[in-house]
Amino acid sequence: MRRLRVLLLSFALAACSGLPMNAAPPRVSVAGVDIKRLGLFEQHFNVGLRVSNPNDFDLTIEALDFELEVNGQPFAKSVSHTGMLIPAASSTVLQIDAVTQSEDLIRQLRTLPPERLKDGVPYRIRGRVKTDRSSRWLPFDHAGVYGGDGKKPKGHAI
């Protein structure tokens, strides 16, 4: 009877996690940011998100939403439906349209001195991702430094 309870509890916890047992959620980081369209009230950026699947099975990223902070300040937001397959133990870069308000962009320009660009720009991206393997959204939170003397983006999950 006790074994049955332990087994049922294990299955219940696995169901609550949103992914199969022993599975890890996808990891998300910033791979690049390019200007897409500048407007008077809002600007659109093409944000490259590196999505990594650390599991031994394929994942399809159905949707994601995120907020991107740059230099400790709000920068851009996005909600996107992707339908992108990420093979097992690999990663890919998703190009996502993100929007920023003019006041946030102006704040960035004021608070980010040009000499800071040599060392790279600190960023934090947090949000959630929906996969084909889960009925729930899975959160992510990653901080790093983008650019600086030709360096590639680097960072760590929080």
C-alpha positions in Angstrom: 0.0 0.0 0.0 2.8 2.4 0.9 4.5 1.7 -2.5 1.3 2.5 -4.2 1.1 5.9 -2.5 4.6 6.7 -3.4 4.0 5.8 -7.0 0.8 7.8 -7.2 2.6 10.8 -5.5 5.4 10.6 -8.1 2.9 10.6 -11.0 1.1 13.5 -9.5 4.3 15.5 -9.1 5.3 14.7 -12.7 1.9 15.8 -14.0 2.2 19.1 -12.1 5.6 19.9 -13.6 4.2 20.2 -17.1 6.9 18.1 -18.7 7.6 14.4 -18.6 9.5 13.0 -15.6 13.2 13.9 -15.6 12.7 16.5 -18.3 14.2 20.0 -18.2 12.4 23.1 -19.5 13.9 24.9 -22.6 16.5 27.5 -21.9 16.1 31.0 -23.5 18.8 33.7 -24.0 19.3 36.7 -26.3 21.3 36.0 -29.5 20.9 39.3 -31.2 18.8 42.5 -31.5 18.3 44.4 -34.8 16.2 47.4 -35.6 13.1 46.5 -37.7 11.1 49.6 -37.8 11.3 53.0 -36.0 8.2 55.0 -35.3 7.2 58.1 -33.3 5.5 56.3 -30.5 6.9 52.8 -30.7 9.8 50.9 -32.2 10.0 47.3 -33.5 13.1 45.1 -33.0 13.9 41.8 -34.4 15.1 39.9 -31.3 17.0 36.7 -31.9 16.3 34.3 -29.0 18.5 31.2 -28.7 16.2 28.4 -27.4 17.9 25.3 -26.2 16.4 21.9 -25.7 18.5 20.0 -23.1 16.2 16.9 -23.2 16.6 13.6 -25.1 13.4 14.2 -27.0 12.2 16.9 -29.5 10.2 19.9 -28.3 7.9 22.1 -30.4 7.8 25.7 -29.1 4.2 26.7 -29.6 4.3 30.2 -28.2 6.4 32.4 -25.9 6.2 35.8 -24.3 8.9 37.8 -22.8 10.1 41.1 -21.4 13.6 42.3 -22.1 15.5 44.6 -19.8 18.6 46.4 -20.9 21.0 48.0 -18.4 18.5 47.4 -15.7 15.7 49.2 -17.5 12.6 47.9 -19.4 13.3 47.7 -23.1 11.0 45.6 -25.1 8.1 43.1 -24.9 6.7 40.4 -27.1 4.1 37.7 -27.4 4.6 35.3 -30.3 3.2 32.0 -31.6 6.1 30.1 -33.3 5.4 26.4 -34.0 9.2 25.8 -34.1 10.6 22.3 -33.6 13.7 22.1 -31.4 15.4 18.7 -31.8 16.6 16.8 -28.8 19.9 18.1 -27.2 20.2 21.1 -29.6 19.3 24.8 -29.9 18.0 27.2 -32.6 17.6 30.9 -32.9 14.0 32.2 -33.2 13.5 35.6 -34.7 10.8 37.4 -32.7 9.3 40.8 -33.3 9.5 42.9 -30.1 8.1 46.3 -29.4 9.4 49.1 -27.2 7.8 52.4 -26.4 9.6 55.7 -27.3 9.9 56.6 -23.6 11.7 53.3 -22.8 14.1 53.8 -25.8 14.9 57.4 -24.8 15.5 56.3 -21.2 18.0 53.7 -22.5 19.8 56.3 -24.6 20.1 58.6 -21.6 21.3 55.9 -19.1 23.7 53.9 -21.3 26.9 55.9 -21.7 28.9 55.1 -24.9 31.9 53.9 -23.0 29.7 51.2 -21.5 29.2 49.7 -24.9 32.9 48.6 -25.0 32.2 46.2 -22.1 28.9 45.0 -23.5 25.4 45.8 -22.4 23.8 43.9 -19.5 20.5 42.4 -20.2 17.8 40.2 -18.5 15.1 38.4 -20.3 12.3 36.7 -18.5 9.1 35.2 -19.6 7.4 32.0 -20.3 7.3 29.4 -23.1 4.6 26.9 -24.2 5.6 23.6 -25.6 3.8 20.7 -27.2 4.8 18.5 -24.2 3.1 20.6 -21.5 -0.4 21.9 -20.9 1.2 24.7 -18.8 3.4 27.7 -19.6 7.0 27.2 -18.4 8.9 30.2 -17.0 12.4 31.3 -17.9 14.7 34.0 -16.6 18.2 34.6 -18.0 20.7 37.4 -17.4 23.8 38.2 -19.4 25.9 40.7 -21.3 25.4 41.4 -25.0 28.3 42.5 -27.2 31.3 44.5 -26.1 34.6 44.4 -28.2 33.2 41.7 -30.5 32.3 39.2 -27.8 29.3 36.9 -28.3 26.4 37.2 -25.9 27.0 35.4 -22.6 25.0 34.9 -19.5 23.4 32.6 -16.9 20.0 31.5 -15.9 18.6 33.0 -12.8 
